[in-house]
Every structure is written in structure tokens, then in C-alpha cells.
Amino acid sequence: MSSIKVIGSGKLKGEIKIQGSKNAALPIIAATVLNKGVTILRNCPRILDVFHMINVLKELGCITNWEGSTLIVDTTTITSTKVSESSVQKMRSSILFLGALLGRNQEVSIAYPGGCSIGKRPIDYHLDSIKSMNVSQEFLGEDKSIIYCHTDKVMGSDIFLKFPSVGATQNVILTAVLAEGVTRIFNAAREPEVFELCNFLVSAGARICGKGTAFIEVEGVNRLHDVDYRLSPDRIVAGTYMAAVAAAGGEVILLDAPTRQIESVIRVLDKIGCSIKTTDEYMRISCNRRPLPYDMLKTQPYPGFPTDMQSQLMSVLCLANGKSTIVEEIFESRFQNVNELKKMGAMIAETENKAIVSGVMHLEGAQVIAHDLRAGAALVIAAVAAQGETIIREATSIERGYEDICRDFNSLGANVRYCSNNIL
Ligand code: EPZ
């Protein structure tokens, strides 16, 4: 388990290119199973979560290889429909192979994904929806932790989601693409990553309309074909570096930033004092003042403010000249950074899903722990803006979503290094 050492270095300056989207890559990697052929996935981020999904593909008998940031997947042959418990425990997004393998082979055996530090993360919406598509489900194993789904034929169905769950929407789409008949999803998630999965599938021959809206209709087809697809840049990685400028000050240019997908983040950063200029090629963000407080920041399903940016904004608002309120509406325990930021001198009062952040003039370096990938990235932001040295332990989780957060911050003038625990 590696750690990250940060020496607070003040203002950031420079430019970085935003990596491909993790949360678009993961469902699309699962979706490659629906095609008996070859998929070329360009601008694919080389991150731990992608490596885990590739390992599942290999478990299933597929062949993969990298050419730079291009992932080439050959799913001509599938030799298994079992997704191992270790794979699912390591990577909850493996659950998306449920829909993909049902679509391809009409059967799948997969372990229940565990919860994680941000919440229990059940999959009832996934299972209830897929059951209505003529799919029977059995729960096997001593602790009933293995889900075995099978059917003679997946049938299209009307699906009403209680909540616009990103994963459940994606799993239903994956199940529906090769089904018989039409599947209509009501209250579908509108996140850009759902839009992108539909984009990818349509370019491979699927028939989907309503992508990016709350009503998605999938008309089953007999087969998909090979496709060469380029992933969009990662909106949360872009938002992370924007938040770092808001916290530490300076001026940064983000190349290949998905500006239209982070409108809600741009609005918040603009309101707390950043100046942001966007063009089709790049985004320039600068902040040369102490951040202003933000009255009420609530996380919402897209196009609202994304929960995956909540920790990063909390780091920024710790330095604001006033009081801000953050309400986490999506996950039940996504305030793990509160105690870590307090070790750095932050003043935060937390009740249930609400955090009241009273800004301080500066944060002090400290020893802190990264509880999940976004919380870890948010601690790097706080440490870069802080005075003194910070050690962020259990930093491996950051590598799940960021190709090289140290390289990126150092290219902006920060002092951020990986270091193994035994030299601390
Ligand atoms: C996706 O997770 C993202 N992950 C998450 O990003 C993101 O935070 C989340 O969407 C919300 O935007 C990927 O895309 C790989 P949900 P997902 O189903 O699909 C509850 C990151 O840091 N729920 O929309 O799992 C659930 O517990 C990660 O990149 C059920 O109750 O999110 C949560 O409270 C973190 N039953 C809420 O819905 C279900 O069957 C939203 O979950 C499914 C979900």
C-alpha cells in the first residue's frame, strides 16, 4: 500500500491533458462482450479499475492488449460465464458483466458486489429490473452470495427505476441490446457515462433512442459488429484539477476538458471566485483570491452537482472566507474526509448527510488517510494548498481513477511524490 507525500507549494501554473473517462470506460469494457469480434477503445485511461475489468475479460476467455492508450479487445470467444468473487470484491463495476453476459450467453454467475467506504451500494434496482426481462435468478453458495441468472431468451420489458441509478440503467441497457423486443427504461440515469455507453453501443449496431434523457428505449437486434471508438475525457478528473486551482490559487489550462459535462461544477467554482474561460480546445481556470463560501452545495443526479466532486469541493471550502453547507444526497457515508481534513486544521461540523464548513485562513500539513479514490484526490488538493508536509496513507485507492496524480500536480508546479510506507 503506497503513500503520497505532499509539500504545500501554493499557486499552481501550467497545463495538463485530461485522461479518458474511467466511468465511461468501465461499462464499455463490459459491453465489448456483446460483440463476437474485436473492439478498439481509444483514449482509454490506464488505471487500476480498467486493469481489473480487463482481468475479468481474461477470466471469461477474451484476449486484450494495449497499444499506448488504445485498448484492443477480442471477444470472439467466451469460455466462461462466471465472474469470480475476488473480481467483484475488487471492483464493483464488474457487476456490469451481469447484463453483458446475459445479453451474450443468456446466463451468468456473479458474486454480490460488496459495499465500500461510501455506502452499502446494493444492487436491488439491477436485479428487480433484469428479473422482469424473462430472466430467472437463483442465489447460490453457503451465504447465498453468488447470483446465478439464466433464461432461454431475454425479452424486452418496461422498466421503472425507483431512482435514476447509473449502474442499474447501464445494466438494463446491456441486457436489452440483444433481447427480443423493446425495452423502455423510465427514470433512467442521465449521466454522460450512460449517454456514452449508448453512443458506443449504437456505433456497434445497437438500436437505442433517448440517450442522455430520463426515458431510454432499446430495440433488440440480432448481433453487434466491430467498432473503433474514442472515449471522452474524464469530467471528474477535470473537475478535480479545477478544484485544486480554487484551493491553491494560480492559473491552469486543461486540454481536452469535457466542459459541457461539468457545467454544474463550473457554476459553483465561478460563484466562489474562480474565473473560467472555455473554448472547444481547452479550458483556462484561474483563482487569485481566497475562495468565497458556498451557501448550500447539494449533490444530485446529473445534471446536478456530481457526488464524485463533493470531497474535492469540501477541501476548497475549508479555505473559504465564511461558512458553507454541503449536503450529500446520493451516498449514505461520503463524508470520510471530514476527520482527515480536521487533522489539517479544518473546521467542519457534520450531522448525518450535512457538513457545515467554517473556512480557515490556511490548512496545516498532517498525516491523513485516503478512504476512497475521490476522498484521496481531495486530500491531495488540501495538501497542495496547505502549509508544510502532508503524508496521505492508503493512497493506492487514488490510482483506481487517476493515471498519475503526482505527475499531473508536479507538472503544475506542485511537490507531490509517491513513497512507500516503510520510509515514512
Ligand atoms: C456510479 O456508481 C459511479 N461509478 C460512481 O462513481 C458515482 O458516484 C455514482 O454512479 C453516482 O453518480 C461508476 O460509474 C463506475 P448509482 P453506481 O447506482 O452506478 C443506490 C467514482 O468515484 N442504489 O447511481 O454504483 C446507491 O446505493 C464512483 O468514480 C440502490 O439503492 O451509482 C446510491 O446511494 C463512486 N440500489 C445511489 O443509488 C441499486 O440497485 C446511486 O447509485 C443501485 C443503486
Residues whose N, C-alpha, C, O or C-beta is under 5 A from the ligand:
A	BS01	EPZ	N23 L26 S93 R121 P122 I123 D124 Y125 H126 P164 S165 V166 G167 A168 T307 D308 I330 F331 R374
